[in-house]
């Protein structure tokens, strides 16, 4: 008996759309998920800001810009009972940077009927994506470039499965003697994935954007000594406040949807940050892709905790991530 193809369509198209806020009709929408709460809070306007472990989700050129070895983990629970987990690591070595990550998506249980008409429960979709990337930096030119390879293992209703390879490539230019960065990347390029008798494209994405950073000097914190008394030992100056402005153009090739993403982040002494962003469609039938986001972040010594909520037309999606530098 031929396996019903409509079950494949159910998991590949319907389930991801509901959870991911209408990311598109391409298969394996796990590849479209934000891998950290920080870029999610900035509406994913991140191609010119990514550095370290989160570069594997936006621009692999940022792997060469990791300031220290970094471990990143994220959790997202969808409103339909689905879960998305990922863990990543990045490390710089001279003018090179390497990174790797594992992403896991589980849609939760769905109710089906077997050939006897009996109701059974099965996992709607389960995806695992393994990624590895390399970045190189040319400091004299302010230029970085990188590439990443992804292996996708997808399973639908515990009966159908498929595997695929995908690749990313990116470039970043930090304009010398300015606070401006420019970035561009191509993501999830490949021949698609075949599950049962259905062949579907991967959610390939083109990104290009800019980031501009304003350093706002902190107020004077030195305590003037009393007249006739020596000034006490001066504490180190705190890091300046920083305002980060971001803009990205995003084109989802398989779905033919172009979006404009804007983000802003204010960092207080480098210890606490507030973020906001918006992503709106400018081409294609992508009204579902409209997203407004807010987020916060806090750094405690070597650990950073980030939280974001993305408000889509379908639901509010909450994300939490934590990173450690060594």
JOFEN-V803447 format. One record per pair of residues at least 24 apart in sequence whose C-alpha atoms are under 8 Angstrom apart, sorted by sequence separation. I is the first residue (numbers start at 1). GAP is how many residues later the second one is. D is the distance in whole Angstrom. If there is no record, write none. Layout:
<<I,GAP,D> <I,GAP,D>>
//
This chain:
<<66,24,7> <68,24,7> <82,24,6> <83,24,6> <103,24,8> <104,24,5> <128,24,6> <129,24,6> <145,24,8> <146,24,5> <166,24,5> <183,24,8> <184,24,4> <216,24,6> <217,24,6> <242,24,6> <243,24,6> <257,24,7> <258,24,6> <259,24,7> <272,24,8> <273,24,5> <288,24,7> <289,24,8> <302,24,7> <66,25,6> <67,25,7> <82,25,4> <83,25,8> <103,25,6> <104,25,7> <127,25,7> <128,25,5> <145,25,6> <146,25,6> <165,25,6> <166,25,8> <183,25,6> <184,25,6> <215,25,6> <216,25,5> <241,25,7> <242,25,5> <257,25,8> <258,25,5> <272,25,6> <273,25,6> <288,25,6> <66,26,6> <81,26,7> <82,26,5> <102,26,7> <103,26,5> <127,26,6> <128,26,6> <145,26,4> <164,26,8> <165,26,8> <182,26,8> <183,26,5> <215,26,6> <216,26,6> <241,26,6> <242,26,7> <257,26,6> <258,26,7> <272,26,5> <288,26,8> <63,27,7> <65,27,7> <80,27,8> <81,27,6> <102,27,6> <103,27,7> <127,27,4> <144,27,6> <145,27,6> <164,27,8> <182,27,6> <183,27,6> <215,27,5> <216,27,8> <241,27,5> <242,27,8> <256,27,8> <257,27,5> <271,27,6> <272,27,6> <63,28,7> <64,28,6> <80,28,8> <102,28,5> <126,28,6> <127,28,6> <143,28,7> <144,28,5> <164,28,7> <182,28,4> <214,28,6> <215,28,7> <240,28,8> <241,28,5> <242,28,8> <256,28,6> <257,28,7> <271,28,5> <63,29,7> <101,29,6> <102,29,6> <125,29,7> <126,29,5> <143,29,6> <144,29,6> <164,29,5> <181,29,6> <182,29,7> <213,29,7> <214,29,5> <240,29,5> <241,29,7> <257,29,6> <270,29,7> <271,29,7> <100,30,8> <101,30,5> <125,30,6> <126,30,7> <143,30,5> <163,30,6> <180,30,7> <181,30,5> <213,30,6> <214,30,6> <239,30,5> <240,30,7> <64,31,6> <66,31,7> <100,31,5> <101,31,7> <125,31,5> <142,31,6> <143,31,6> <162,31,6> <163,31,7> <180,31,6> <181,31,6> <213,31,5> <238,31,6> <239,31,6> <64,32,5> <65,32,7> <100,32,4> <124,32,6> <125,32,6> <142,32,5> <162,32,6> <180,32,5> <212,32,6> <213,32,6> <63,33,8> <64,33,4> <99,33,6> <100,33,6> <123,33,7> <124,33,5> <125,33,8> <142,33,6> <162,33,5> <179,33,6> <180,33,7> <211,33,7> <212,33,5> <54,34,8> <63,34,5> <64,34,7> <98,34,8> <99,34,5> <123,34,5> <124,34,7> <142,34,6> <161,34,5> <162,34,8> <179,34,5> <211,34,6> <212,34,7> <53,35,6> <63,35,6> <98,35,6> <99,35,7> <122,35,6> <123,35,6> <141,35,8> <160,35,6> <161,35,7> <179,35,7> <211,35,5> <36,36,8> <53,36,5> <63,36,7> <98,36,5> <122,36,6> <160,36,6> <210,36,6> <211,36,7> <36,37,8> <37,37,7> <52,37,8> <53,37,5> <97,37,6> <98,37,6> <209,37,7> <210,37,5> <36,38,6> <52,38,5> <96,38,7> <97,38,5> <150,38,8> <209,38,5> <210,38,7> <35,39,7> <52,39,7> <96,39,6> <97,39,6> <209,39,4> <96,40,4> <208,40,6> <209,40,6> <95,41,6> <96,41,6> <207,41,7> <208,41,5> <95,42,5> <207,42,6> <208,42,7> <56,43,7> <95,43,7> <207,43,5> <56,44,8> <95,44,8> <206,44,6> <207,44,7> <56,45,8> <205,45,7> <206,45,5> <53,46,6> <205,46,6> <206,46,7> <52,47,8> <53,47,8> <110,47,8> <205,47,5> <206,47,7> <204,48,6> <205,48,6> <203,49,7> <204,49,6> <203,50,7> <204,50,6> <35,51,7> <203,51,6> <218,51,8> <202,52,7> <203,52,8> <201,53,7> <20,58,8> <19,59,6> <19,60,7> <19,61,7> <18,62,8> <19,63,7> <63,70,8> <64,70,8> <63,71,7> <64,71,5> <63,72,5> <64,72,5> <65,72,7> <30,73,8> <60,73,7> <61,73,8> <62,73,7> <63,73,8> <64,73,6> <30,74,8> <60,74,7> <61,74,5> <30,75,6> <56,75,8> <60,75,6> <61,75,7> <56,76,8> <61,76,8> <56,77,7> <64,80,7> <64,81,8> <62,82,7> <64,82,8> <61,83,5> <62,83,8> <63,83,7> <61,84,4> <62,84,7> <60,85,7> <61,85,4> <60,86,5> <61,86,7> <59,87,7> <60,87,5> <60,88,6> <16,91,8> <15,92,7> <56,92,7> <30,97,7> <31,98,8> <28,99,7> <30,99,8> <60,108,7> <61,108,8> <15,109,8> <59,109,8> <60,109,6> <61,109,5> <15,110,8> <59,110,7> <60,110,6> <61,110,5> <62,110,7> <59,111,5> <60,111,8> <61,111,6> <59,112,7> <11,113,6> <12,113,8> <11,114,6> <48,124,6> <59,124,8> <59,125,7> <60,125,8> <28,126,7> <59,126,6> <58,127,7> <59,127,8> <58,129,8> <49,132,7> <48,133,6> <48,134,5> <49,134,8> <47,135,8> <48,135,4> <47,136,5> <48,136,7> <47,137,6> <47,138,7> <12,144,8> <11,145,6> <11,146,7> <8,148,7> <8,149,8> <7,150,7> <8,152,8> <31,157,7> <47,160,7> <48,160,8> <47,161,6> <48,161,6> <49,161,8> <47,162,6> <48,162,5> <49,162,6> <46,163,7> <47,163,7> <48,163,6> <45,164,7> <27,166,8> <32,171,7> <31,172,7> <27,173,6> <29,173,8> <26,174,6> <27,174,6> <28,174,6> <29,174,7> <26,175,6> <27,175,5> <28,175,7> <26,176,6> <27,176,7> <26,177,5> <24,179,8> <8,187,7> <8,188,8> <8,190,8> <5,191,8> <5,192,7> <5,193,7> <48,198,8> <46,200,7> <45,201,6> <46,201,8> <47,201,7> <45,202,5> <46,202,7> <45,203,5> <44,204,8> <45,204,8> <45,216,5> <44,217,7> <45,217,6> <43,218,6> <45,218,6> <43,219,7> <44,219,8> <42,220,7> <43,220,6> <42,221,5> <41,222,8> <42,222,6> <42,223,8> <26,228,6> <25,229,8> <26,229,7> <25,230,6> <24,231,6> <45,232,8> <42,233,6> <43,233,7> <41,234,6> <42,234,5> <43,234,5> <41,235,6> <42,235,4> <43,235,5> <44,235,8> <41,236,6> <42,236,7> <43,236,6> <79,236,7> <79,238,7> <78,239,6> <77,240,8> <78,240,8> <76,241,8> <77,241,7> <76,242,6> <77,242,7> <76,243,5> <75,244,6> <76,244,7> <74,245,7> <75,245,6> <74,246,6> <75,246,6> <74,247,4> <43,248,7> <73,248,6> <74,248,6> <43,249,7> <72,249,7> <73,249,6> <43,250,6> <72,250,6> <73,250,6> <42,251,7> <72,251,4> <41,252,5> <42,252,7> <71,252,5> <72,252,7> <40,253,7> <41,253,5> <42,253,8> <70,253,7> <71,253,5> <41,254,5> <70,254,6> <71,254,7> <40,255,8> <41,255,8> <70,255,4> <69,256,6> <70,256,7> <38,257,7> <68,257,6> <69,257,5> <37,258,8> <38,258,8> <68,258,6> <38,259,7> <23,265,8> <22,266,5> <23,266,6> <41,266,8> <21,267,7> <22,267,6> <41,267,5> <43,267,8> <21,268,7> <38,268,6> <40,268,6> <41,268,7> <37,269,6> <38,269,7> <40,269,8> <41,269,7> <36,270,8> <37,270,5> <38,270,7> <40,270,7> <37,271,5> <40,279,8> <37,282,6> <36,283,8> <37,283,6> <38,283,8> <36,284,8> <37,284,5> <36,285,6> <21,291,6> <21,292,7> <21,293,6> <21,294,7> <18,296,7>>
//
